[in-house]
Amino acid sequence: MKKLALHWQILIGMLAGIVAGYVLSEFSWGRDFVVDWIKPWGTIFINLLKLIAIPLIVASLIKGVSDLDDIRQLSRLGTRTLGLYIVSTMLAVMLGLVIVNVANPGGFIEESTRTDLMASFGANAEQNVTKAGESRDRGPLSALVDVVPENVIGAASSNGNMLQVIFFVVFFGIGLILIPQEKSDPVKRFFDGVNEVVLKMIDLIMLAAPYGVFALLAALVVESPSADVFKALGAYALTVVVGLSILIFIFYPTIVRIFTGISYGDFFRGISPAQLLAFSTSSSAATLPVTMERVEEHLGVEREVTSFVCPVGATINMDGTSLYQAVAAVFISQAFGDDVTIGEQLTIVLTATLASIGSAAVPGAGILMLVIVLESIGVNPAGIALIFAIDRPLDMLRTVVNVTSDATVTLLVGKSLGKLKTPKAKEWDDHLEEKV
Ligand code: ASP
């Protein structure tokens, strides 16, 4: 019997998790059972994915950078990557603004709902405001300073420092390009071997993916707030969902089709396991190993490109987050009865782009940085209390967009540098592999 494709397995795991969550929450012991006995398996699964991220970046990026023929190619790769990431993020913010202005979701929120939400989630909001304040109060160049670590082992000890690790590894790779070949070859071969091992480990972890997502979603269902908040915030949530869906289902596949010739079906067949994981984990960082593997092995972008563009994207490129921040900022402002002027909307384009770059690739990071967007247009940041209750499901969706956008930009950069295998060449490779 032909084995079910991975994305179907994951999807079945997700649905089974949701059903199990609902069924078990009907029993008095069900919630505790899920939290004590099912949720930990989901956490273990996410930990396994995160565990692999730093070794993967180190091994594949050293090999990738040193395979580039010269420094000029590296700078071309760098500028195209950053340029495309910024452009795509800005487009996402603008799309968010257009949709929220048309839909006007703030107009649907009743006075009483607003008071209730502020009362129940005000404390959480305050915590976030303080945390966001800490990151904002630093100097203008602090983001740059943060990229350069003072100790590489220290940097590699936290997934939150991914950019620092990337900095070190690219620097190391440049050194490797510049030394004589007989010296660099053994180093490259070593890291090439390590990279193969890490990719194999990802394959093994992915065998557990259907069970991992089952556990994650069952836990999410028993821990989620009641359906009433969803109703109260329906118009807002729908606005965000419409914006994110346009990006996922229309914008990215169309861009990919036009610039790389990869069809709608092939694109989704290639990237969907990463999308489903992004949805289940709400973390682009945890999804990164799978995103890289899918873009490289299933969409045909060569490792020199994926090893740089994907990890950088997971850290700084968050189209879903930026679109959501734009919609949320305008919604909160509307809910407080303030109109957002054109000038303020332009400010949002700028601050939401920066805030999404600054958001960590972990669950709930986007709402934290939203505080900065709100402050930039003079809206009371405690207003995030209004949207707290339904942030998680929207976080899941915006993470799917974040990951899809990383994959799209990787394909475009790969194509523009001649490092995207045509489907024919890839088919031939796969065929040879099967024969071996
Ligand atoms: N969870 C998102 C991510 O990891 C970030 C966010 O909260 O928007 O991509």
Boltz pocket constraint, residues with backbone or C-beta under 6 A from the ligand:
constraints:
  - pocket:
      binder: B
      contacts: [[A, 282], [A, 283], [A, 284], [A, 285], [A, 314], [A, 318], [A, 320], [A, 321], [A, 359], [A, 360], [A, 361], [A, 362], [A, 363], [A, 364], [A, 365], [A, 366], [A, 367], [A, 395], [A, 398], [A, 399], [A, 402]]
      max_distance: 6.0
